[in-house]
Amino acid sequence: MLSYSSVSKYVRWHTIIVLLSAVVVVNFFSVPRVYAKCGECRSDSFQLRVSLYPWIPNADSLFRWIEADFESKHPDIDLVIWPLEKLYVADLSYEVDKTVSSLTENGQNTQHIIEIDTIILGVLVEHNAVLEFALSEPDFLPAATEAVTFNNRVYGVPHWTCGYFVISEDESIRAVNNIDALLKTLRASKSDIPDVVGDLDGSWDSVMLYLDAYHDTYPSRNLVNVVYQQKLDFEVLNSFKMLAQACSFGEQNYCGSDGVEHFATGNADALIGYSERLNAILAHPKRKVANLHIASAPLGAGDNPTLFTDALVMSPKCNSRRCKNAATAFASYYVSNEVFEVALMGLDAPKAQPRYLLPSTTTAFEFGKVGRDPLYQELKEEIVGAKSFPNQGVPQAREIGVIRSKVKQAVGL
């Protein structure tokens, strides 16, 4: 999780008491708060410290449910999920230095398992911050398996996947296969509102959007090589210029924010963003599942989807058999169909609202209520054949900033 953190005898004794009290107070507030006491754990239970990916709808509710449900099934394991308020200060899914520290150093902030975005996996491997970690039983999506593999070794258990999609009431978006066709379809409505809205800027997103558009245009080329290029491709940048025109309406450019409120209130024909944007869109009374459609966003000269993967990685500090067994038990639980159904459909909350996150397994799309949800079935079809974003080079490209600068310029922000 975001991760969100004496002169006299009398005076001498008084000072000691005050200092000891201060130490108690400091330690009380510095110890991570867990979501629930392990009421069903045995007295000899193993404490497994886990940091989960925090950037999901209603994360707090899900994490509370996971902690309680897992411990009820595994009373020999005391699951301690890193609090959101800590992760929002030190984002262990993306901040490499803090993630390396939490995986390798001793102390109360040490985590046995961290759910990372695998775009930082290569750096963690190079810092010897993760152990090889794999499960054999789930049927993972090929892109998810690719994402956790580095130098032919598997360093993580895939959980979430994610990509860029276009959301609209117009079902014909699902038939388009390039940026020209998409924009032509959206213009056909001749509405007096922007054709498309969505956030095409950001220190991470600009890099990933460029790679996505590049793979749409040149599907046979290796994205690991592309991420290190300093001279960006003309055709790919031209796609962003075309998007900028579609995002513009009057004096306003709508490519610089997530656009959820604008689209949800009927003030845009389509939205480009992550699939979980549907969660916020459908919270608006004007939007219904039956009226919406979602498709892989064709950002270049083709439509070849590219996916992020969030995966559980294991600390070198988790080197005992007991720790490894606990980590494996949690990972197996976390990617089970039953837990995915709760997480994807929002069944952990009093008022269930699907999160529209993407699972890492093929069977999760077909299980229970997920298998009966029309938007999840569209998503399942849209990611067929998807490739993984690179798990190396992306943090460096973000730090250099060339891709973001060029994409931002092309989009007109």
C-alpha positions in Angstrom: 0.0 0.0 0.0 0.6 3.7 -0.7 1.9 3.8 0.1 0.6 5.8 1.9 4.7 6.6 7.0 19.2 17.4 36.5 20.8 19.0 39.2 18.9 17.5 42.1 17.9 13.9 42.6 14.2 14.9 42.0 15.0 16.7 38.8 17.0 13.8 37.5 14.2 11.3 38.1 11.5 13.7 36.8 13.6 14.1 33.6 14.0 10.3 33.1 10.2 9.8 33.6 9.4 12.5 31.0 12.0 11.1 28.5 10.6 7.5 28.9 7.1 8.8 28.3 8.2 10.6 25.2 9.9 7.4 23.9 6.7 5.5 24.5 4.6 8.1 22.6 7.1 8.2 19.7 7.2 4.4 19.4 3.4 4.2 19.6 3.0 6.6 16.6 5.9 5.2 14.6 4.7 1.6 14.7 2.6 0.8 11.5 -1.1 0.5 12.2 -2.6 -2.7 10.9 -6.2 -2.9 9.6 -7.4 -5.4 12.2 -6.2 -7.4 15.2 -5.5 -11.0 14.2 -8.4 -12.3 16.3 -8.2 -15.8 14.9 -4.4 -16.2 14.8 -2.6 -18.6 17.1 -0.2 -17.3 19.7 2.7 -18.8 17.7 1.6 -17.3 14.3 4.1 -16.0 11.8 3.8 -12.2 11.1 3.8 -11.6 7.4 4.3 -8.0 6.5 2.9 -7.1 3.1 2.6 -3.8 1.1 -0.2 -4.0 -1.6 -0.7 -1.8 -4.6 -2.7 1.2 -3.3 -3.8 3.0 -6.5 -7.2 1.2 -6.8 -10.8 2.3 -6.1 -11.7 2.0 -2.4 -8.5 0.3 -1.5 -9.0 0.7 2.2 -12.2 -1.4 2.2 -10.5 -4.2 0.1 -7.4 -4.3 2.3 -9.5 -4.6 5.5 -11.4 -7.5 3.9 -8.3 -9.3 2.7 -6.6 -9.1 6.1 -9.6 -10.5 7.9 -10.5 -13.1 5.3 -7.0 -14.4 4.8 -6.3 -14.7 8.6 -9.6 -16.6 9.0 -8.3 -19.2 6.5 -4.7 -19.2 7.8 -4.7 -18.8 11.6 -1.0 -19.6 11.7 -0.2 -16.4 9.7 -0.7 -12.8 11.1 -1.0 -10.8 8.0 0.0 -7.1 8.5 -0.9 -5.0 5.5 1.0 -1.7 5.3 -1.4 1.2 5.9 -2.5 3.4 3.0 -1.5 6.6 4.8 2.1 5.2 4.8 2.0 4.3 1.2 0.7 7.6 0.0 3.8 9.1 1.5 6.3 6.4 0.4 4.8 4.7 -2.7 6.5 1.3 -2.6 5.0 0.3 -5.9 7.0 2.9 -7.8 9.6 4.7 -5.7 12.7 2.6 -6.3 14.9 3.8 -3.5 12.3 3.5 -0.8 11.2 0.1 -2.2 14.7 -1.2 -2.2 15.2 0.0 1.4 11.9 -1.6 2.5 12.9 -5.0 0.9 16.5 -5.1 2.1 17.0 -3.2 5.3 16.2 -4.4 8.8 13.7 -2.4 10.9 10.0 -1.9 11.4 9.5 -0.7 7.8 10.9 -3.9 6.3 8.3 -5.7 4.1 8.4 -9.4 3.3 6.2 -8.8 0.2 5.6 -5.7 -1.9 3.2 -5.4 -4.8 5.1 -3.4 -7.4 4.4 -2.2 -10.9 6.8 -4.4 -12.8 8.1 -1.5 -14.8 10.6 -1.1 -11.8 11.3 -4.9 -11.5 14.7 -4.7 -13.4 16.1 -2.1 -11.1 15.0 -4.2 -8.0 16.8 -7.3 -9.5 19.9 -5.2 -10.1 19.9 -4.1 -6.5 19.5 -7.7 -5.3 16.3 -6.5 -3.6 14.1 -9.5 -4.6 14.2 -13.2 -4.6 12.9 -15.5 -7.3 9.2 -16.0 -6.6 6.7 -18.0 -8.7 3.5 -20.0 -8.5 2.7 -22.8 -10.9 -1.0 -23.3 -10.6 -2.8 -20.2 -12.0 -3.2 -19.7 -15.7 -1.6 -16.3 -16.0 -2.1 -14.0 -19.0 1.0 -14.2 -21.3 1.7 -10.5 -20.8 1.6 -10.9 -17.0 4.1 -13.8 -17.2 6.3 -11.8 -19.5 6.2 -8.9 -17.0 7.6 -10.9 -14.1 10.4 -12.6 -16.0 13.8 -10.9 -16.1 16.9 -12.6 -17.6 14.8 -15.8 -17.9 14.0 -16.0 -14.2 10.7 -15.3 -12.6 10.8 -12.7 -9.8 7.1 -12.2 -9.0 3.5 -13.4 -8.8 1.3 -11.3 -11.2 -1.9 -9.9 -9.7 -3.3 -6.8 -11.4 -2.9 -5.9 -15.1 -3.7 -2.5 -16.6 -3.7 -0.7 -19.9 -5.0 2.2 -21.9 -8.6 2.0 -23.1 -11.2 4.1 -24.8 -14.7 4.3 -23.2 -17.7 5.5 -25.1 -21.5 4.9 -25.6 -20.7 4.2 -29.2 -20.1 0.4 -29.6 -18.4 1.0 -33.0 -15.2 2.0 -31.1 -14.6 -1.7 -30.7 -14.2 -2.2 -34.4 -11.6 0.5 -35.0 -8.0 -0.6 -35.4 -5.9 2.6 -35.6 -5.9 6.2 -34.4 -7.3 7.5 -37.7 -10.3 5.2 -37.5 -11.0 6.0 -33.9 -11.0 9.7 -34.4 -13.1 9.4 -37.5 -15.7 7.3 -35.6 -15.8 9.9 -32.8 -16.2 12.8 -35.2 -19.1 11.1 -36.9 -21.4 11.9 -34.0 -21.1 15.6 -34.9 -21.8 16.5 -31.2 -21.1 19.9 -29.8 -18.7 18.6 -27.2 -15.0 17.3 -27.3 -14.5 14.1 -29.2 -12.3 12.7 -26.4 -10.9 13.5 -23.0 -8.2 11.9 -20.8 -4.9 12.4 -19.2 -2.1 12.2 -21.7 0.5 13.8 -19.5 2.5 12.6 -16.4 6.0 11.7 -15.6 5.2 7.9 -15.8 2.2 8.0 -18.1 3.9 10.0 -20.9 6.5 7.3 -21.2 4.0 4.5 -21.2 1.6 6.2 -23.6 4.5 6.7 -26.0 5.5 3.0 -25.7 1.9 1.9 -26.2 1.5 4.1 -29.3 4.9 2.8 -30.6 3.8 -0.8 -30.2 0.5 -0.1 -31.9 2.5 1.3 -34.9 5.5 -1.2 -34.9 4.3 -4.4 -33.1 7.4 -6.5 -34.1 9.9 -4.1 -32.5 11.3 -4.7 -29.0 10.1 -2.0 -26.6 13.1 -2.5 -24.3 15.2 -0.9 -27.1 12.7 1.8 -27.7 12.6 3.0 -24.1 16.3 4.0 -24.3 15.9 6.0 -27.6 16.5 9.7 -27.3 15.1 10.5 -30.8 11.4 9.9 -30.8 9.5 8.4 -33.8 7.8 11.0 -36.1 4.8 8.8 -36.9 4.1 8.1 -33.2 4.4 11.7 -32.2 2.1 12.6 -35.0 -0.6 10.3 -33.5 -0.4 12.4 -30.3 -0.9 15.6 -32.4 -4.0 14.1 -33.9 -5.3 13.3 -30.4 -4.6 16.8 -29.4 -7.0 18.1 -32.0 -9.7 15.6 -30.9 -9.2 16.7 -27.3 -9.5 20.4 -28.1 -12.7 22.3 -28.0 -12.8 26.0 -28.2 -9.9 27.4 -26.2 -9.7 24.3 -24.0 -7.4 21.2 -24.3 -9.0 18.3 -22.4 -5.9 16.0 -22.7 -4.4 17.1 -19.4 -6.6 15.6 -16.8 -8.4 12.2 -16.3 -11.6 13.7 -17.7 -13.9 11.4 -15.7 -16.3 14.1 -14.5 -16.4 15.6 -17.9 -17.3 12.3 -19.6 -19.5 11.0 -16.8 -21.7 14.1 -17.1 -22.1 13.7 -20.8 -19.7 16.5 -21.8 -17.4 14.4 -24.0 -18.0 11.6 -26.6 -15.2 9.3 -25.3 -12.6 9.0 -22.6 -9.1 7.5 -22.9 -7.7 6.1 -19.7 -7.3 3.0 -17.5 -10.2 0.5 -17.3 -10.8 1.4 -13.6 -12.0 4.8 -14.7 -15.3 2.9 -15.2 -15.7 2.7 -11.5 -15.8 6.5 -11.1 -17.8 7.0 -14.3 -20.5 4.5 -13.2 -20.8 6.1 -9.8 -22.5 9.0 -11.6 -26.3 8.6 -11.9 -26.3 9.4 -15.7 -24.1 6.4 -16.6 -25.2 2.8 -16.8 -23.3 -0.4 -17.6 -25.7 -1.3 -20.4 -24.9 2.0 -22.2 -21.1 1.9 -22.1 -18.5 0.1 -24.2 -14.7 -0.2 -23.8 -12.0 -1.0 -26.3 -8.2 -1.1 -26.3 -7.1 2.4 -27.2 -5.5 2.4 -30.7 -2.9 5.2 -30.1 -0.9 4.6 -33.3 -1.1 3.1 -36.8 -2.6 -0.2 -35.4 -4.3 -1.7 -32.4 -1.8 -3.9 -30.5 -2.6 -3.7 -26.8 0.2 -3.3 -24.2 -0.3 -4.0 -20.5 1.1 -3.0 -17.2 1.4 -5.7 -14.5 1.4 -5.3 -10.7 3.1 -8.2 -9.0 4.0 -9.5 -5.6 7.8 -9.6 -5.1 9.6 -11.2 -2.2 12.3 -9.7 0.0 15.7 -11.4 0.6 14.8 -11.0 4.3 12.1 -13.6 3.7 14.7 -16.4 3.6 13.3 -18.8 6.2 11.1 -21.7 5.2 8.4 -20.4 7.4 8.4 -17.0 5.7 8.5 -18.4 2.3 5.6 -20.8 3.0 3.6 -17.8 4.4 4.4 -15.7 1.3 3.4 -18.5 -1.0 0.2 -19.1 0.9 -0.7 -15.4 0.6 0.2 -15.2 -3.1 -1.9 -18.3 -3.9 -4.8 -16.8 -1.9 -4.4 -13.3 -3.5 -4.7 -14.7 -7.1 -7.5 -17.2 -6.5 -10.7 -16.8 -8.4 -12.7 -16.3 -5.3 -10.6 -13.4 -4.1 -10.5 -11.9 -7.5 -14.3 -12.0 -7.7 -14.6 -10.0 -4.5 -11.9 -7.5 -5.5 -13.1 -7.0 -9.1 -16.8 -6.7 -8.3 -16.3 -4.7 -5.1 -18.1 -7.2 -2.9 -16.0 -6.2 0.1 -17.9 -3.0 0.4 -21.4 -2.5 1.9 -22.6 -1.2 -1.5 -20.9 -3.3 -4.1 -19.5 -1.3 -7.1 -17.2 -3.1 -9.6 -13.7 -1.7 -9.6 -13.1 -2.7 -13.3 -9.5 -3.5 -12.6 -8.0 -6.2 -14.7 -6.9 -9.6 -13.2 -3.7 -11.4 -14.1 -5.4 -14.8 -14.7 -7.6 -15.9 -17.6 -10.0 -17.9 -15.3 -10.8 -14.8 -13.2 -12.6 -13.2 -16.2 -14.9 -16.2 -16.3 -15.6 -16.8 -12.6 -18.8 -16.0 -10.8 -20.2 -12.4 -11.2 -17.2 -11.3 -13.2 -18.1 -13.8 -15.9 -21.6 -12.3 -16.1 -20.5 -8.7 -16.3 -20.7 -7.4 -19.9 -17.9 -4.8 -19.5 -15.5 -7.4 -18.1 -16.3 -9.6 -21.0 -15.5 -6.8 -23.4 -12.2 -6.2 -21.6 -11.3 -9.9 -21.8 -11.7 -9.8 -25.5 -9.8 -6.5 -25.9 -6.6 -7.7 -24.2 -6.2 -10.9 -26.3 -2.7 -11.0 -27.6 -1.5 -8.1 -25.4 2.2 -7.7 -24.8 3.9 -6.4 -21.6 5.4 -3.1 -21.1 9.2 -3.4 -20.5 10.4 -4.2 -16.9 13.6 -2.3 -17.4 14.6 1.1 -18.6 11.3 2.9 -17.8 12.5 4.5 -14.5 15.5 5.9 -16.3 13.4 7.2 -19.2 11.1 8.9 -16.7 14.1 10.5 -14.9 15.6 11.8 -18.2 12.3 13.3 -19.2 12.8 13.4 -23.0 9.8 11.3 -23.8 7.5 13.3 -21.5 8.7 16.6 -23.0 8.1 15.5 -26.6 4.7 13.9 -25.9 3.5 16.9 -23.9 4.6 19.2 -26.7 2.8 17.0 -29.3 -0.4 17.0 -27.2 -0.2 20.7 -26.9 0.0 21.0 -23.1 
